[in-house]
Amino acid sequence: RNWNAKIESSSRPMKFCARLLPISPRRSSAADR
């Protein structure tokens, strides 16, 4: 459950998911919005 704490600290779970998935950085920006 360490990754959970990292996501909370980052305050951006979507970005973390994008990093895990082969999603482009541009798509991540759109999802973040």
Beta strands, then each sheet from edge to edge (+ up, - down):
end
